[in-house]
Each structure stands twice: as C-alpha cells, then as structure tokens.
Amino acid sequence: MDERVIDRSGQWASVVGLGTWQLGADWGEVDDKEALSVLETAAESGVTFFDTADVYGDGRSEETIAGFLRGRPDLHVLVATKMGRRLEQTPENYVLDNFRAWNDRSRRNLGVDRIDLVQLHCPPTAVYSSDAVYDALDTLVAEERVAAYGVSVETCAEALTAIARPNVASVQIILNPFRMKPLLEVLPAAREAGVGIIARVPLASGLLSGKYTRDTVFAADDHRTYNRHGEAFDQGETFSGVDYATGVEAAAEFAALAPEGFTPAQLALRWIIEQPGVTTVIPGARNPEQARANAAAAKLPALSAETHAAIRDLYDRRIREQVEHRW
C-alpha cells in the first residue's frame, strides 16, 4: 500500500490506516480474538498506521495493539495514541505533570519506551492557544517519551490554530463526504506547513456504508445509541453530526454513486484519499472482512470528475446546512 510522509516528523503512514476505537469500547462488544484478527488482517493488507487512545476501553485498545505487535516483531507500524480525557475537560488539567502521568500509562499499555505519535484528544478550545501546553508537549519530546505530537480537533478553527504552532506534526479531524468543510482552509494550510492530516470518522459512524435504515437498532453501549445529540461527547463524533434520518436518506443517494467494483464504504474512503493534503484515513473495523475491504480502497481506481462532482452536489443539497456552521 502507498505511504505518505508527515513532513514535520519524517514519519510515514499508509494511506489507509486503522482506527481502533471499536477494539476498545463504545461500538458494541468485540472479543479479544476478533480484535487480534482485525489487527492481523489490517497489517497483512498493508496498513502501517494504527490510531488508538488511552481511554478506548480504559486502555484495552492500547494493550491489544501491544500484544499483537509483540507477536509480530517483523512489522513496522506507526502507532499513534491520544491523551487528555482521563480527567475533567478543563484547560487547567492540561499541564506537564498530567501529561507525564498519562504518557507513563500509555507507554506501559503499549509496551514501549517512546510513543511514535501522541495527540491531544479533542481538548477544550482554549487549550489549542496555550503556550504552556505546547511547551509541555515539547518537553515530552525532549525527554524522549514521544517521538512527535499532534492534536485531534472538533472544529476547523481549532485545526488552524494548531497548524500555526511550529512543532505540531499532525492534525486529526473529521473528514468525509458528509463533512467537507476542512477542504476549504484546513487541508491547504496543513499542506503549506507540512502538517499531516489524519482523517477520522471517514464513514460517518457507518452511515456511508449504506447498510443502515431508519429502523436499525444499535446496542445500548454503542455511541450511536447514547450520543446522537451529544449527550456524552461532541455530537459531531456520532454520524458526523448529521441527523440520523437525514443521514440515512443521503447515504442511500451516496451508495448509488459507487462505481462498479466499489462498495459505498470504499467510495467514501477513496474520496478521502484523493483529497490533497490527506496523509492517512483511519476507518475502524469490527471484523477482519471490514479491515480487508477498507484497505482495498487504497488500490481502487481514481474517481472520475463526474463522481467527485456528484458527491459535492449531494453534500451541498442534503448535508452542508446541518454541519458546516458548527464544526
């Protein structure tokens, strides 16, 4: 699989990575054997970028990745984790002592002395403008606890604030055919600055797979049940912030645009890969079949100009008004 470089850190990532929130929690149950099978299939399919977080299953996702990689010393995988959601989400908690404590825990979970890439996990907006926060992150690099750092954001404004900081290596942001606003300013700014873009929620929490209907029922412990209106965390993380009924209807239109040989999910991933400035896209997978199909999107033919135009038209007609003013 093709890899792309994060210029500021010199690190490389496969164009399709693997998001591992599903392997920790909040998407229904995935047992340990199935989780390891997902990681194995992704790696065999050419994936060299795993994204996780210290709160996914309270460390379960990090530990699962560590266990898998211990058994595969031949693999080179860039592992990115996130920190900052183990305490109340207030700017006062984003200090060096807490960073060290969170980092110590993640390094134990991952079984490494130095983490490849650590990202602030969607902190309060004020955190992105704090000199002290970036000084603390620079200290983690100087202490060789992390090789590089980045941020995960909810809004385009937060992304642009972070990109302006000289040592931010990457920005993780929601980008998919139902969330196009990052194309306007964020991706061009990142390209100019040499900042990597990690595109998350690429399938709009599964909507863009075309598999759901208005009557689909998700498990009680699935965020698609309990966070539809932002009850637990930012609403934009669930179905990209799109009203579910609208999303199902728009997803059916989207599925009809898939060229021969593409699934709707692969169409969404291929669309993201082709956006200038994207380093890697990180779909999750609950089983090996999903992991394999996601990785295959990297080798599908480029989309036609007509398909790109049709996807843009769908967004403008059905989605833009709901999401663009919020994120």
C-alpha positions in Angstrom: 0.0 0.0 0.0 1.2 3.5 -0.7 2.5 5.5 2.2 2.6 9.3 2.7 5.1 11.2 4.9 4.3 13.6 7.7 6.8 16.2 6.8 7.3 17.8 10.2 8.1 14.5 11.9 9.5 12.5 8.9 7.2 9.6 9.8 5.4 7.6 7.2 1.8 6.2 7.3 -0.2 4.0 4.9 -2.8 6.0 3.1 -5.4 3.7 4.7 -4.7 3.2 8.4 -6.8 1.6 11.1 -8.8 3.3 13.8 -9.1 1.2 16.9 -11.9 2.8 19.0 -14.0 -0.2 18.1 -11.4 -2.5 19.6 -11.8 -0.8 22.9 -15.4 0.2 23.6 -18.4 2.2 22.6 -19.3 0.2 19.4 -20.7 -2.9 20.9 -18.7 -5.9 22.0 -15.6 -7.1 20.1 -13.8 -10.0 21.8 -10.1 -10.3 22.1 -9.7 -12.9 19.4 -11.7 -10.9 16.9 -9.7 -7.8 17.8 -6.4 -9.5 17.2 -7.8 -10.8 13.9 -8.7 -7.3 12.8 -5.1 -6.1 13.5 -3.6 -9.1 11.7 -5.8 -8.6 8.7 -5.1 -4.9 8.5 -1.3 -5.5 8.7 -1.4 -8.2 6.1 -3.3 -5.8 3.8 -0.6 -3.2 4.0 -1.8 -1.0 6.9 1.2 0.6 8.7 -0.7 3.2 10.8 -2.7 2.3 13.9 -4.6 5.0 15.8 -5.7 4.5 19.4 -6.3 6.4 22.7 -5.8 5.8 26.4 -9.5 5.9 27.0 -10.6 3.4 24.4 -11.8 0.6 26.7 -9.8 2.3 29.5 -6.5 1.2 27.8 -7.8 -2.1 26.3 -7.2 -0.9 22.7 -3.6 0.1 23.5 -2.9 -3.2 25.3 -4.4 -5.2 22.4 -2.2 -3.4 19.9 0.8 -4.0 22.1 0.0 -7.7 22.4 -0.4 -8.0 18.6 2.9 -6.2 17.8 4.9 -8.3 20.4 4.0 -11.3 18.4 4.9 -9.7 15.1 8.4 -8.1 15.6 8.8 -8.1 11.8 6.2 -5.4 11.3 6.8 -1.7 11.1 3.7 0.1 12.3 3.4 3.7 13.3 1.3 3.7 16.5 -0.5 7.0 17.4 -2.3 7.3 20.7 -4.2 10.1 22.3 -4.3 11.6 25.8 -6.3 14.2 27.8 -9.7 12.7 28.5 -8.8 10.9 31.8 -9.7 14.0 33.8 -12.4 16.6 33.6 -12.2 18.5 30.4 -10.9 21.9 31.7 -7.9 23.8 30.4 -6.3 23.7 33.9 -5.8 19.9 33.6 -3.6 20.2 30.5 -0.3 20.5 32.4 3.1 18.8 32.2 2.5 16.6 35.4 -0.7 15.2 34.0 0.9 14.8 30.5 3.7 12.7 32.1 1.3 10.6 34.1 -0.9 9.9 31.0 2.1 9.2 28.9 3.6 6.8 31.5 0.3 4.8 31.5 0.1 4.7 27.6 3.8 3.6 27.4 3.1 0.8 29.8 -0.1 -0.2 27.9 1.8 -0.1 24.6 4.9 -1.8 25.9 7.3 0.9 24.6 9.8 3.4 26.0 8.8 6.1 23.4 5.5 6.5 21.7 5.6 7.3 18.0 2.9 10.0 18.0 0.8 11.3 20.8 -2.2 13.6 20.2 -4.2 15.8 22.5 -7.6 14.2 22.5 -10.1 16.9 21.5 -9.4 19.2 24.5 -11.3 22.4 25.3 -10.8 25.0 22.6 -8.7 27.2 24.8 -6.0 24.5 25.1 -5.0 24.9 21.4 -3.9 28.5 22.1 -1.9 27.9 25.3 1.9 28.4 25.1 2.3 26.4 28.2 0.6 23.3 26.6 3.0 23.3 23.7 6.0 23.8 26.0 4.8 20.8 27.9 4.5 18.7 24.8 7.9 19.9 23.6 9.2 18.6 27.0 7.8 15.1 26.3 9.8 15.1 23.1 12.9 16.3 24.8 12.6 13.6 27.4 12.2 11.0 24.6 8.8 10.0 25.9 7.3 10.7 22.5 8.8 11.0 19.0 6.3 13.6 17.8 3.0 15.1 18.8 -0.2 16.3 17.2 -3.7 17.2 18.1 -7.2 15.8 17.5 -9.8 18.5 16.9 -13.5 19.0 16.6 -13.6 22.2 14.6 -11.7 23.7 11.7 -10.8 26.8 13.7 -9.1 24.6 16.3 -7.2 22.8 13.5 -5.9 26.1 12.1 -4.8 27.3 15.5 -2.8 24.1 16.0 -1.3 24.2 12.5 0.2 27.6 13.2 2.3 26.1 16.0 5.8 25.1 14.7 6.1 21.6 16.3 2.7 20.2 15.7 3.3 17.2 13.4 -0.3 16.2 12.8 -3.9 17.2 13.0 -6.7 14.6 13.3 -10.0 15.9 12.0 -13.4 14.5 10.9 -13.4 14.5 7.1 -15.7 12.5 4.9 -18.3 13.2 2.1 -20.7 14.4 4.9 -18.1 16.7 6.4 -16.3 18.7 3.7 -15.5 22.0 5.5 -11.9 21.0 6.2 -11.3 21.1 2.4 -11.7 24.9 2.4 -8.8 26.1 4.7 -7.5 23.3 6.9 -6.1 21.0 4.2 -4.4 23.8 2.3 -2.9 25.2 5.5 -1.6 21.8 6.5 0.0 21.1 3.2 1.7 24.5 3.3 3.0 23.9 6.8 4.0 20.2 6.3 1.5 19.0 8.9 0.0 15.6 8.5 -3.8 15.2 8.2 -5.3 12.1 9.8 -8.9 11.8 8.6 -11.2 10.2 11.1 -14.9 9.2 11.2 -14.5 8.5 7.5 -17.7 6.6 7.2 -19.8 8.9 9.3 -20.1 6.3 12.0 -21.1 3.7 9.4 -23.8 5.8 7.6 -21.7 5.9 4.5 -21.5 2.1 4.3 -25.1 2.3 3.1 -26.1 -0.6 5.5 -28.4 1.3 7.9 -32.1 2.1 7.7 -34.3 4.3 9.8 -35.2 1.1 11.8 -31.6 0.0 12.5 -31.1 -0.6 16.3 -27.7 -0.2 17.8 -26.6 -1.7 21.1 -27.1 0.3 24.3 -23.4 0.6 24.8 -22.8 1.9 21.3 -22.3 5.6 21.0 -24.7 5.6 18.0 -27.4 5.0 20.6 -26.3 7.1 23.5 -24.6 10.1 21.9 -26.9 11.1 19.0 -27.4 14.5 20.4 -24.0 15.0 22.1 -25.1 13.5 25.5 -21.6 12.0 26.3 -19.2 13.9 24.0 -19.2 16.1 20.9 -22.2 15.3 18.7 -20.1 15.6 15.6 -18.4 12.3 16.6 -21.6 10.4 16.0 -22.9 10.2 12.4 -20.6 13.3 11.8 -23.3 15.4 13.5 -25.9 14.7 10.8 -29.4 14.0 11.9 -29.9 10.2 11.6 -33.0 10.3 9.4 -31.4 12.8 7.0 -28.2 10.8 7.0 -29.8 7.5 6.1 -31.6 9.1 3.2 -28.4 10.9 2.0 -26.4 7.7 2.4 -28.8 5.9 0.1 -28.1 8.5 -2.6 -24.4 8.3 -1.9 -24.4 4.5 -2.3 -26.0 4.9 -5.7 -22.9 6.9 -6.8 -20.5 4.0 -6.2 -18.7 2.9 -9.5 -18.7 -0.7 -10.5 -16.4 -2.7 -8.2 -16.7 -0.2 -5.3 -18.7 -0.7 -2.1 -20.2 2.6 -0.7 -17.7 2.4 2.1 -14.8 2.1 -0.3 -16.2 5.1 -2.3 -16.1 7.2 0.8 -12.6 6.1 1.7 -11.4 6.6 -1.9 -12.9 10.1 -1.9 -10.9 11.0 1.2 -7.6 9.5 -0.1 -7.9 11.7 -3.1 -8.2 15.0 -1.2 -4.9 16.9 -1.5 -3.3 17.2 1.9 -4.7 14.0 3.5 -1.9 11.8 4.9 -4.0 8.8 6.1 -7.6 7.9 6.7 -8.4 5.7 9.7 -11.6 3.7 9.3 -12.4 1.3 12.1 -13.3 -2.3 11.7 -15.2 -4.8 13.8 -14.1 -7.9 11.9 -11.4 -9.0 9.5 -13.6 -8.7 6.5 -14.2 -5.0 7.1 -10.5 -4.4 7.7 -9.6 -6.1 4.4 -12.3 -4.2 2.4 -11.2 -0.9 3.9 -7.6 -1.4 3.0 -8.6 -2.4 -0.6 -9.9 1.1 -1.2 -6.2 2.2 -1.5 -5.8 0.2 -4.7 -9.1 1.1 -6.4 -9.1 3.3 -9.5 -9.2 7.0 -9.1 -12.7 8.5 -9.0 -13.9 10.4 -12.1 -14.5 14.1 -12.1 -18.2 13.3 -12.5 -18.3 11.2 -9.4 -16.5 13.9 -7.4 -19.0 16.5 -8.7 -21.9 14.3 -7.8 -20.6 13.8 -4.2 -20.2 17.5 -3.8 -23.7 18.1 -5.1 -25.1 15.7 -2.6 -23.3 17.4 0.3 -24.4 20.8 -0.8 -28.1 19.7 -1.1 -28.5 17.5 1.9 -25.8 18.0 4.4 -24.0 21.3 4.4 -26.7 23.3 6.2 -26.7 20.9 9.1 -22.9 20.7 9.8 -20.8 23.4 8.3 -21.7 26.2 10.7 -20.9 24.1 13.7 -17.6 22.5 13.0 
